[in-house]
Amino acid sequence: MMAPLVVIGAGLAGWTTVREFRKLDTTTPVLLVTADSGDFYAKPSLSNAFAQGKGPAQLVSTPADKMAATLGVSLLPHTRVSAIDTAAKTVTTPAGAQAYRQLVLATGAQPIRVPLDGNAADEVLSVNSLQDFAAFHARLQHATARPDRHVLIMGAGLIGCEFANDLAQAGYRVSVVDPSARPLAALLPEAASGALQEALQALGVRFYWGSTVRAVNAATAGPDPLTVSLASGEDVAASCVLSAIGLRADTALAQAAGLRVDRAIVVDTRLQTSAEGVYALGDGAQYASAASALSVHGSTLPYVMPIMAAARALAANLAGTPTALVFALMPVSVKTPALPLVVAPPKPGTRGQWNAPVPGIWQWLDDAGLQRGFVLAGAQTTQRMAQSKLVTL
């Protein structure tokens, strides 16, 4: 009996790879192993669900059993792979060893969690999956008896700002704590950051800049169950604390198997890891196709469009057609309706500076004067295609 193509992970990367593979190969058996239920949902929807009044069940676009039946996949839900043997070409699960013809690692990333003091430090939540969102949603639903319930968010990056906008729009009081001096500091020019901050503050979001959360304790008085102590010395009462300080590629399984790992699982232009027949993509992969001045192994690209492009190229390679992954310019839409943003960041390590030719448009110009990226805000987001044509990759 033919060994199957084994895919570990049922997020966007895993399911999209299977879908693209089935367009090219309808006969090779496919086994998808996932630690969760395997239900298909759009991960970006997690950070704009509250304003739309959507709960966890409403975010599932296709149940796992229907996905498996439609794509002709054997599904092992709620199952963790404990080891990979690249020499024997097997993966180990609680059911035993499973042979593979080819192996795809779509293991994603895990939220970065910093150590916190306090007797309620374990009450801090992160949202990186549908299961995480369900826990966060349940926590806030439990607090709905209070009209002034307060969510404190750790981190003013992409996810932190999106959740701040979503929760404030849904009627929650929101505070954001970040060690930097402005929102989305790693992606936006200062003026764009300032405009985003003003827009979020207009919704009632409060920012604590230049500080971090030091401790979370059960409150001894007042209506809020938590007291959050900041490094600045302030104490903030909160109904819930959400950590959104970033993600770290989940490389434990790959590392234990002896695969090359840098910031994530290192893959070549055909998505193959350092082991023959083993591939990776998604939030857990570091792409040679995404050049970077910071690493000879390329970059991670934790966004939807790169995953879709990688899945198409990977499917072709799995089906026997050698295909190099080439990333086109893929601007990112930031889900902050208070100030819509489109960001096409320059490649990591690119020298240059921001230039603002007209209000709402910022262009990253390198030392030679070539445009390498852009940021669009508000009404100027309609200039996405026009600005994309000006970028030199």
SULTAGI-V573674 format. One record per residue. N is the residue number from 0. RES is the residue in one letter. PSI is psi in whole degrees, -180 to 180 (* if undefined). OMEGA is omega in degrees with one decimal (none if undefined). BURIAL is I if it has 9 or more other C-alpha atoms within 8 Angstrom, else O. Layout:
# SULTAGI-V573674
n res psi omega burial
N RES PSI OMEGA BURIAL
N RES PSI OMEGA BURIAL
This chain:
# SULTAGI-V573674
n res psi omega burial
0 M 136 -177.7 O
1 M 132 174.8 O
2 A 145 -176.0 O
3 P 163 160.7 I
4 L 124 -179.6 I
5 V 129 177.2 I
6 V 126 177.7 I
7 I 113 -179.4 I
8 G 129 -176.8 I
9 A 33 172.5 I
10 G -164 179.6 I
11 L -41 -178.1 I
12 A -46 -178.2 I
13 G -52 -177.9 I
14 W -37 -179.9 I
15 T -37 175.6 I
16 T -45 178.8 I
17 V -44 -179.0 I
18 R -45 -180.0 I
19 E -36 178.5 I
20 F -40 -178.7 I
21 R -22 174.0 I
22 K -24 -176.1 O
23 L -24 -175.1 I
24 D 111 -177.1 O
25 T -1 -173.0 O
26 T -31 -178.9 O
27 T 129 178.4 O
28 P 143 179.9 I
29 V 131 176.1 I
30 L 124 177.5 I
31 L 123 -178.3 I
32 V 128 -177.8 I
33 T 144 -180.0 I
34 A -16 179.4 I
35 D -162 -176.7 O
36 S -24 -176.9 O
37 G 0 177.1 I
38 D 143 -177.7 I
39 F 130 178.1 I
40 Y 161 178.3 I
41 A 112 -176.8 I
42 K -38 178.2 I
43 P -21 -179.4 O
44 S -14 -178.9 O
45 L -30 -175.4 I
46 S 12 171.6 I
47 N 29 -176.1 I
48 A -34 -174.6 I
49 F -44 -179.6 I
50 A -26 178.3 I
51 Q -1 179.5 O
52 G 28 -177.4 O
53 K 136 174.0 I
54 G 179 -176.3 I
55 P -46 -176.9 I
56 A -33 -178.6 O
57 Q -14 179.2 O
58 L -13 178.3 I
59 V 118 179.8 I
60 S -34 178.1 I
61 T 122 177.9 I
62 P 154 -175.4 I
63 A -44 -176.7 I
64 D -34 177.5 O
65 K -40 175.9 O
66 M -47 -177.5 I
67 A -42 -179.2 I
68 A -43 -178.1 O
69 T -38 -175.3 O
70 L 1 179.6 I
71 G 50 -175.4 O
72 V 140 168.2 I
73 S 127 -173.5 I
74 L 131 172.4 I
75 L 91 179.4 I
76 P 164 177.6 I
77 H 41 -176.9 O
78 T 129 178.6 I
79 R 135 172.0 I
80 V 125 -175.6 I
81 S -21 -178.2 I
82 A 154 174.8 I
83 I 131 174.3 I
84 D 100 -175.0 I
85 T -23 177.7 I
86 A -46 179.5 O
87 A -11 -176.4 O
88 K 56 177.3 I
89 T 155 169.4 I
90 V 148 -178.2 I
91 T 127 175.4 I
92 T 174 176.4 I
93 P -21 179.3 O
94 A -5 -179.8 O
95 G -165 -178.4 O
96 A 139 178.7 O
97 Q 122 178.5 O
98 A 150 174.4 I
99 Y 150 172.0 I
100 R -49 172.9 I
101 Q 157 -176.7 I
102 L 133 177.8 I
103 V 125 176.3 I
104 L 110 176.0 I
105 A 54 -169.5 I
106 T -7 171.2 I
107 G -151 -176.8 I
108 A 162 179.3 I
109 Q 147 177.8 I
110 P 139 172.9 I
111 I 127 179.1 O
112 R 122 178.1 O
113 V 147 178.4 O
114 P 134 179.4 O
115 L 149 173.0 I
116 D 170 174.5 O
117 G 152 -177.4 O
118 N -3 177.3 O
119 A 23 179.9 I
120 A -31 -179.9 I
121 D -3 176.2 O
122 E -11 -179.8 O
123 V 132 -177.6 I
124 L 157 169.4 I
125 S 152 179.7 I
126 V 107 178.3 I
127 N 7 -179.2 I
128 S 170 178.3 O
129 L -36 178.4 I
130 Q -41 176.4 O
131 D -44 -179.3 I
132 F -39 179.5 I
133 A -41 179.0 I
134 A -42 178.9 O
135 F -44 179.3 I
136 H -44 179.8 I
137 A -39 179.3 O
138 R -43 -178.8 I
139 L -33 175.4 I
140 Q -36 178.8 O
141 H -26 -177.5 O
142 A 5 -173.0 I
143 T -9 177.0 O
144 A -20 179.7 O
145 R 121 -177.9 O
146 P -19 -176.8 O
147 D 29 -177.6 O
148 R 145 -167.6 I
149 H 125 176.4 I
150 V 126 174.6 I
151 L 126 -177.4 I
152 I 128 174.5 I
153 M 110 177.2 I
154 G 128 179.5 I
155 A 34 174.8 I
156 G -158 -175.2 I
157 L -54 -176.4 O
158 I -40 179.1 I
159 G -44 179.7 I
160 C -38 178.6 I
161 E -45 177.9 I
162 F -38 178.3 I
163 A -45 179.0 I
164 N -46 -176.1 I
165 D -47 -177.7 I
166 L -41 178.4 I
167 A -40 178.6 I
168 Q -28 179.3 I
169 A -1 174.9 I
170 G 3 177.9 O
171 Y 151 166.4 I
172 R 136 -173.8 I
173 V 134 170.4 I
174 S 146 -180.0 I
175 V 130 179.4 I
176 V 130 -178.9 I
177 D 142 -179.1 I
178 P -14 179.4 O
179 S -171 -177.2 I
180 A 2 -176.1 O
181 R 161 -179.4 I
182 P 149 178.6 I
183 L 42 -174.8 I
184 A -29 -177.9 I
185 A -15 -175.3 O
186 L -31 -168.7 O
187 L 149 168.0 I
188 P 161 -172.4 I
189 E -41 -178.0 O
190 A -38 178.0 O
191 A -40 175.7 I
192 S -43 179.7 I
193 G -40 179.0 I
194 A -39 178.1 I
195 L -42 179.3 I
196 Q -45 178.9 I
197 E -41 -178.8 O
198 A -41 179.2 I
199 L -37 176.7 I
200 Q -32 177.8 I
201 A -23 175.3 O
202 L -6 -179.8 I
203 G 2 179.9 I
204 V 134 177.6 I
205 R 138 -178.6 O
206 F 139 171.9 O
207 Y 99 -175.8 I
208 W 156 177.0 I
209 G 30 -178.1 I
210 S 168 176.4 I
211 T 166 174.0 I
212 V 127 -179.6 I
213 R -41 -176.2 I
214 A 152 174.3 I
215 V 121 -178.4 I
216 N 155 171.4 I
217 A 133 -177.4 I
218 A 144 178.2 I
219 T -12 179.1 O
220 A 162 177.5 O
221 G 169 -174.9 O
222 P -23 -178.8 O
223 D 139 -175.5 I
224 P -14 -174.0 I
225 L 146 170.2 I
226 T 119 -177.1 I
227 V 120 -179.5 I
228 S 125 -179.2 I
229 L 157 179.0 I
230 A -22 178.5 I
231 S -10 -179.8 O
232 G -9 179.9 O
233 E 149 170.9 O
234 D 133 -177.9 O
235 V 127 175.9 O
236 A 138 -177.9 I
237 A 149 173.5 I
238 S -29 -174.3 I
239 C 147 176.3 I
240 V 127 179.5 I
241 L 122 177.1 I
242 S 123 179.2 I
243 A 54 -174.0 I
244 I 11 174.5 I
245 G 174 -178.6 I
246 L 153 175.5 O
247 R 130 -178.6 O
248 A 137 178.7 I
249 D 96 -173.9 I
250 T 4 -173.0 I
251 A -47 -178.0 O
252 L -44 -179.6 I
253 A -42 -178.9 I
254 Q -42 179.2 I
255 A -27 179.5 I
256 A 0 178.1 I
257 G 13 178.5 O
258 L 152 179.0 I
259 R 129 -178.7 I
260 V 135 173.5 I
261 D -111 172.0 O
262 R -21 177.9 O
263 A -169 178.7 I
264 I 120 -174.9 I
265 V 128 177.2 I
266 V 153 178.0 I
267 D -170 -175.8 I
268 T -14 176.5 I
269 R 14 175.8 I
270 L 10 179.1 I
271 Q 140 176.4 I
272 T -169 178.0 I
273 S -7 177.0 I
274 A 133 -179.5 O
275 E 134 177.4 O
276 G 3 178.2 I
277 V 127 -173.7 I
278 Y 163 176.9 I
279 A 153 175.7 I
280 L 173 177.0 I
281 G -159 -175.8 I
282 D -18 -178.4 I
283 G 4 -175.2 I
284 A 149 173.9 I
285 Q 113 -167.4 I
286 Y 126 171.1 I
287 A -26 -179.6 I
288 S -13 179.1 I
289 A 85 -174.0 I
290 A 146 179.8 I
291 S 140 174.8 I
292 A -7 -175.5 I
293 L -19 -178.2 O
294 S 137 177.2 O
295 V -16 -178.7 O
296 H 5 178.9 I
297 G -155 -172.3 I
298 S 161 165.4 I
299 T 149 179.4 I
300 L 86 -173.6 I
301 P 56 -179.6 O
302 Y 165 -174.1 O
303 V -51 -173.9 O
304 M -42 174.6 O
305 P -37 177.8 I
306 I -43 -179.4 I
307 M -43 179.1 I
308 A -43 -179.9 I
309 A -39 -179.4 I
310 A -39 178.7 I
311 R -46 179.5 I
312 A -42 -179.3 I
313 L -43 179.8 I
314 A -42 178.6 I
315 A -43 178.2 I
316 N -42 179.1 I
317 L -32 -178.1 I
318 A 0 174.2 I
319 G 6 177.7 O
320 T 104 -179.2 O
321 P 123 -174.6 O
322 T 122 177.0 I
323 A 136 177.5 O
324 L 127 176.4 I
325 V 121 179.5 O
326 F 124 170.1 I
327 A 175 173.5 O
328 L 128 -175.8 O
329 M 83 179.6 O
330 P 147 -178.4 I
331 V 128 174.3 O
332 S 121 178.7 O
333 V 127 -174.7 I
334 K 69 174.3 I
335 T 84 -177.1 I
336 P -25 177.0 O
337 A -34 172.0 I
338 L 94 178.6 I
339 P 139 -179.4 I
340 L 144 169.8 I
341 V 126 -174.9 I
342 V 127 171.0 I
343 A 87 -173.6 I
344 P 150 173.4 I
345 P 161 178.2 I
346 K 145 -178.6 I
347 P 134 177.7 O
348 G -1 179.7 O
349 T 124 179.6 O
350 R 142 178.3 O
351 G -163 -179.6 O
352 Q 162 179.0 O
353 W 142 176.1 I
354 N 138 -177.9 O
355 A 92 -177.6 I
356 P -35 177.8 O
357 V 160 179.0 O
358 P 134 177.2 O
359 G -2 177.4 I
360 I 127 174.5 I
361 W 133 -179.8 I
362 Q 133 175.4 I
363 W 114 -179.9 I
364 L 129 179.3 I
365 D -177 -174.6 I
366 D -19 177.8 O
367 A 1 179.8 O
368 G 8 178.8 O
369 L 140 179.2 I
370 Q 125 -177.0 I
371 R -4 179.4 I
372 G 178 179.5 I
373 F 163 171.5 I
374 V 133 177.8 I
375 L 140 -178.4 I
376 A 145 175.2 I
377 G -132 -177.7 I
378 A -21 -178.2 O
379 Q -7 176.5 I
380 T -17 175.8 I
381 T -12 -179.9 O
382 Q 16 -176.7 O
383 R -51 -177.6 I
384 M -42 -178.8 O
385 A -43 -179.9 O
386 Q -34 178.9 I
387 S -37 -179.1 O
388 K -20 -177.9 O
389 L -11 -174.3 O
390 V 133 172.7 I
391 T 120 -178.6 O
392 L * none O
